[in-house]
């Protein structure tokens, strides 16, 4: 059985109740739920939450909330891996066999059902434990700079790259921060994703919108409306 786990705790600090804040007309978590259901990749789509309001919204939009997430994995220091592991263990305790699990973030409105399908295909057709979407950095990080204190001057982090043309530097990718497919056994063993040779799912850069601040939120809504996803 393949399951989708959407980790959505209620204690967001920078944007209060971020996971159910209206985004282009509806609570943002609904986009993740709808696309998970539309993908037909999963036998169960569940939301792992410690919040009653998030639970009610999730259930009314087609997701399951079969348990309330324990407090010990609902604070600011809890990692996603422990949340996914808890969900798998809950299913195993009910005698259900889990093969693959997709951790889909609740603030990922740019993810499509097709993206999730590509992720499952990548995981099934390769030998890796995980598959996740990645995008290119918009500017080569090898030419990055830092502001040196107390003088407040710019200094290159890698001075040896100062005379190398941007197009001659190796392309570097980063995690899109949207979802991650993984073998159930890998999640249970808490194998670290980025050092377990994950399989990349390459996305267009515009689809990776990190929503952590009010500025991020406004920018993402503008992009979403422009793309009419």
NUVEX-672417 format. One record per residue (C-alpha): residue in one letter; residue number from 1; chain; y, z, x. Coordinates in pm, whole numbers, plus 50000, padded with zeros to 5 digits. Last residue first. Example, Ala and Ser with C-alpha at 12.3 -4.5 7.8 and 13.67 -1.06 7.14 Angstrom:
2
SITE; resn; resi; chain; y; z; x
SITE; S; 2; A; 49894; 50714; 51367
SITE; A; 1; A; 49550; 50780; 51230
! end
This chain:
229
SITE; resn; resi; chain; y; z; x
SITE; X; 229; A; 52642; 48827; 49763
SITE; X; 228; A; 52980; 48684; 49663
SITE; X; 227; A; 53065; 48618; 50031
SITE; X; 226; A; 53434; 48696; 49980
SITE; X; 225; A; 53352; 48990; 49753
SITE; X; 224; A; 53117; 49139; 50011
SITE; X; 223; A; 53367; 49085; 50294
SITE; X; 222; A; 53646; 49260; 50102
SITE; X; 221; A; 53411; 49543; 50006
SITE; X; 220; A; 53304; 49579; 50370
SITE; X; 219; A; 53661; 49601; 50494
SITE; X; 218; A; 53749; 49868; 50240
SITE; X; 217; A; 53443; 50078; 50328
SITE; X; 216; A; 53487; 50042; 50704
SITE; X; 215; A; 53850; 50159; 50673
SITE; X; 214; A; 53738; 50457; 50466
SITE; X; 213; A; 53492; 50546; 50742
SITE; X; 212; A; 53118; 50520; 50809
SITE; X; 211; A; 53014; 50184; 50667
SITE; X; 210; A; 52865; 49970; 50946
SITE; X; 209; A; 52872; 49611; 50826
SITE; X; 208; A; 52605; 49390; 50979
SITE; X; 207; A; 52585; 49084; 50755
SITE; X; 206; A; 52883; 48916; 50921
SITE; X; 205; A; 52692; 48894; 51249
SITE; X; 204; A; 52429; 48657; 51118
SITE; X; 203; A; 52085; 48812; 51133
SITE; X; 202; A; 51800; 48808; 51384
SITE; X; 201; A; 51485; 48996; 51288
SITE; X; 200; A; 51369; 49153; 51611
SITE; X; 199; A; 51018; 49296; 51666
SITE; X; 198; A; 51027; 49649; 51804
SITE; X; 197; A; 50907; 49718; 52160
SITE; X; 196; A; 50838; 50089; 52102
SITE; X; 195; A; 51151; 50206; 52286
SITE; X; 194; A; 51389; 50129; 51998
SITE; X; 193; A; 51169; 50281; 51729
SITE; X; 192; A; 51063; 50610; 51883
SITE; X; 191; A; 50704; 50687; 51779
SITE; X; 190; A; 50712; 50965; 51525
SITE; X; 189; A; 50331; 50976; 51509
SITE; X; 188; A; 50354; 50954; 51131
SITE; X; 187; A; 50606; 50669; 51154
SITE; X; 186; A; 50376; 50478; 51390
SITE; X; 185; A; 50077; 50539; 51163
SITE; X; 184; A; 50266; 50404; 50862
SITE; X; 183; A; 50337; 50078; 51046
SITE; X; 182; A; 50710; 50013; 51047
SITE; X; 181; A; 50982; 49814; 50875
SITE; X; 180; A; 51338; 49914; 50955
SITE; X; 179; A; 51647; 49880; 50744
SITE; X; 178; A; 52023; 49837; 50760
SITE; X; 177; A; 52160; 49960; 51094
SITE; X; 176; A; 52215; 49613; 51239
SITE; X; 175; A; 52055; 49725; 51565
SITE; X; 174; A; 52231; 49565; 51861
SITE; X; 173; A; 52200; 49243; 52056
SITE; X; 172; A; 52312; 49132; 52401
SITE; X; 171; A; 52360; 48772; 52514
SITE; X; 170; A; 52346; 48740; 52891
SITE; X; 169; A; 52675; 48661; 53059
SITE; X; 168; A; 52769; 48304; 53147
SITE; X; 167; A; 52958; 48243; 52823
SITE; X; 166; A; 53186; 48539; 52899
SITE; X; 165; A; 53285; 48391; 53234
SITE; X; 164; A; 53213; 48611; 53534
SITE; X; 163; A; 53519; 48712; 53735
SITE; X; 162; A; 53541; 49074; 53617
SITE; X; 161; A; 53166; 49126; 53597
SITE; X; 160; A; 53141; 49333; 53918
SITE; X; 159; A; 53394; 49575; 53769
SITE; X; 158; A; 53130; 49705; 53522
SITE; X; 157; A; 53301; 49983; 53322
SITE; X; 156; A; 53635; 49810; 53367
SITE; X; 155; A; 53933; 50044; 53385
SITE; X; 154; A; 54230; 50062; 53155
SITE; X; 153; A; 54503; 50316; 53218
SITE; X; 152; A; 54589; 50634; 53034
SITE; X; 151; A; 54676; 50824; 53354
SITE; X; 150; A; 54498; 51139; 53235
SITE; X; 149; A; 54257; 50982; 53165
SITE; X; 148; A; 54091; 50644; 53212
SITE; X; 147; A; 54073; 50425; 52906
SITE; X; 146; A; 53740; 50243; 52920
SITE; X; 145; A; 53658; 49876; 52949
SITE; X; 144; A; 53379; 49642; 52838
SITE; X; 143; A; 53305; 49316; 53016
SITE; X; 142; A; 52928; 49370; 53008
SITE; X; 141; A; 52971; 49444; 52637
SITE; X; 140; A; 53002; 49066; 52583
SITE; X; 139; A; 53213; 49016; 52268
SITE; X; 138; A; 53084; 48979; 51911
SITE; X; 137; A; 52767; 49177; 51995
SITE; X; 136; A; 52474; 48981; 51858
SITE; X; 135; A; 52291; 49100; 51549
SITE; X; 134; A; 51960; 49281; 51494
SITE; X; 133; A; 51730; 49340; 51199
SITE; X; 132; A; 51424; 49562; 51243
SITE; X; 131; A; 51050; 49531; 51296
SITE; X; 130; A; 50828; 49822; 51402
SITE; X; 129; A; 50484; 49896; 51545
SITE; X; 128; A; 50456; 49567; 51730
SITE; X; 127; A; 50153; 49337; 51728
SITE; X; 126; A; 50306; 49045; 51545
SITE; X; 125; A; 50246; 48853; 51222
SITE; X; 124; A; 50245; 49152; 50987
SITE; X; 123; A; 50564; 49310; 51121
SITE; X; 122; A; 50754; 48981; 51127
SITE; X; 121; A; 50635; 48893; 50776
SITE; X; 120; A; 50746; 49234; 50648
SITE; X; 119; A; 51089; 49192; 50801
SITE; X; 118; A; 51128; 48840; 50667
SITE; X; 117; A; 51052; 48972; 50317
SITE; X; 116; A; 51314; 49243; 50358
SITE; X; 115; A; 51573; 48985; 50461
SITE; X; 114; A; 51477; 48768; 50163
SITE; X; 113; A; 51538; 49057; 49922
SITE; X; 112; A; 51889; 49073; 50061
SITE; X; 111; A; 52065; 49332; 50278
SITE; X; 110; A; 52444; 49313; 50254
SITE; X; 109; A; 52464; 49619; 50027
SITE; X; 108; A; 52326; 49847; 50301
SITE; X; 107; A; 52456; 50197; 50224
SITE; X; 106; A; 52132; 50340; 50085
SITE; X; 105; A; 51939; 50266; 50406
SITE; X; 104; A; 51600; 50100; 50378
SITE; X; 103; A; 51312; 50260; 50567
SITE; X; 102; A; 51027; 50017; 50513
SITE; X; 101; A; 50675; 50157; 50526
SITE; X; 100; A; 50348; 49981; 50599
SITE; X; 99; A; 49988; 50080; 50540
SITE; X; 98; A; 49993; 50381; 50308
SITE; X; 97; A; 49674; 50509; 50149
SITE; X; 96; A; 49713; 50735; 49846
SITE; X; 95; A; 49516; 51058; 49816
SITE; X; 94; A; 49804; 51263; 49674
SITE; X; 93; A; 49850; 51443; 50006
SITE; X; 92; A; 49874; 51099; 50168
SITE; X; 91; A; 50169; 51018; 49943
SITE; X; 90; A; 50354; 51336; 50047
SITE; X; 89; A; 50267; 51274; 50413
SITE; X; 88; A; 50429; 50932; 50392
SITE; X; 87; A; 50748; 51080; 50243
SITE; X; 86; A; 50765; 51354; 50508
SITE; X; 85; A; 50720; 51098; 50787
SITE; X; 84; A; 51006; 50890; 50647
SITE; X; 83; A; 51238; 51191; 50640
SITE; X; 82; A; 51133; 51299; 50991
SITE; X; 81; A; 51207; 50951; 51123
SITE; X; 80; A; 51552; 50948; 50967
SITE; X; 79; A; 51670; 51239; 51176
SITE; X; 78; A; 51784; 51576; 51048
SITE; X; 77; A; 52085; 51722; 51229
SITE; X; 76; A; 52338; 51701; 50946
SITE; X; 75; A; 52102; 51879; 50704
SITE; X; 74; A; 51839; 51741; 50468
SITE; X; 73; A; 51517; 51775; 50668
SITE; X; 72; A; 51492; 52155; 50648
SITE; X; 71; A; 51632; 52152; 50296
SITE; X; 70; A; 51320; 51986; 50157
SITE; X; 69; A; 51360; 51644; 49987
SITE; X; 68; A; 51305; 51663; 49614
SITE; X; 67; A; 50990; 51482; 49509
SITE; X; 66; A; 50870; 51178; 49314
SITE; X; 65; A; 51213; 51012; 49302
SITE; X; 64; A; 51117; 50664; 49188
SITE; X; 63; A; 51353; 50367; 49185
SITE; X; 62; A; 51437; 50148; 48886
SITE; X; 61; A; 51807; 50194; 48827
SITE; X; 60; A; 51796; 50505; 48607
SITE; X; 59; A; 51574; 50670; 48866
SITE; X; 58; A; 51826; 50617; 49146
SITE; X; 57; A; 52123; 50736; 48941
SITE; X; 56; A; 51937; 51053; 48841
SITE; X; 55; A; 51820; 51132; 49194
SITE; X; 54; A; 52164; 51074; 49346
SITE; X; 53; A; 52307; 51319; 49092
SITE; X; 52; A; 52034; 51574; 49158
SITE; X; 51; A; 52079; 51574; 49538
SITE; X; 50; A; 51810; 51655; 49796
SITE; X; 49; A; 51708; 51292; 49830
SITE; X; 48; A; 51420; 51066; 49926
SITE; X; 47; A; 51447; 50756; 49709
SITE; X; 46; A; 51129; 50568; 49631
SITE; X; 45; A; 51023; 50207; 49588
SITE; X; 44; A; 50647; 50183; 49530
SITE; X; 43; A; 50409; 49886; 49541
SITE; X; 42; A; 50648; 49712; 49774
SITE; X; 41; A; 50721; 49365; 49908
SITE; X; 40; A; 50821; 49216; 49571
SITE; X; 39; A; 51166; 49146; 49724
SITE; X; 38; A; 51343; 49202; 49391
SITE; X; 37; A; 51247; 49570; 49385
SITE; X; 36; A; 51384; 49631; 49735
SITE; X; 35; A; 51690; 49423; 49650
SITE; X; 34; A; 51766; 49628; 49339
SITE; X; 33; A; 51716; 49965; 49510
SITE; X; 32; A; 51933; 49874; 49809
SITE; X; 31; A; 52212; 49739; 49587
SITE; X; 30; A; 52187; 50048; 49364
SITE; X; 29; A; 52265; 50276; 49659
SITE; X; 28; A; 52625; 50152; 49657
SITE; X; 27; A; 52705; 50293; 49315
SITE; X; 26; A; 52846; 50004; 49109
SITE; X; 25; A; 53162; 49794; 49079
SITE; X; 24; A; 53232; 49652; 49423
SITE; X; 23; A; 53103; 49970; 49587
SITE; X; 22; A; 53113; 50280; 49369
SITE; X; 21; A; 53017; 50594; 49567
SITE; X; 20; A; 52652; 50681; 49524
SITE; X; 19; A; 52543; 50705; 49888
SITE; X; 18; A; 52887; 50813; 50007
SITE; X; 17; A; 52870; 51145; 49824
SITE; X; 16; A; 53169; 51259; 50035
SITE; X; 15; A; 53279; 50998; 50292
SITE; X; 14; A; 53312; 51165; 50635
SITE; X; 13; A; 53080; 51454; 50546
SITE; X; 12; A; 52777; 51310; 50366
SITE; X; 11; A; 52577; 51597; 50217
SITE; X; 10; A; 52393; 51436; 49927
SITE; X; 9; A; 52092; 51297; 50108
SITE; X; 8; A; 51987; 50938; 50058
SITE; X; 7; A; 51684; 50815; 50254
SITE; X; 6; A; 51554; 50500; 50082
SITE; X; 5; A; 51178; 50479; 50135
SITE; X; 4; A; 51008; 50149; 50056
SITE; X; 3; A; 50631; 50153; 50023
SITE; X; 2; A; 50352; 49918; 50119
SITE; X; 1; A; 50000; 50000; 50000
! end
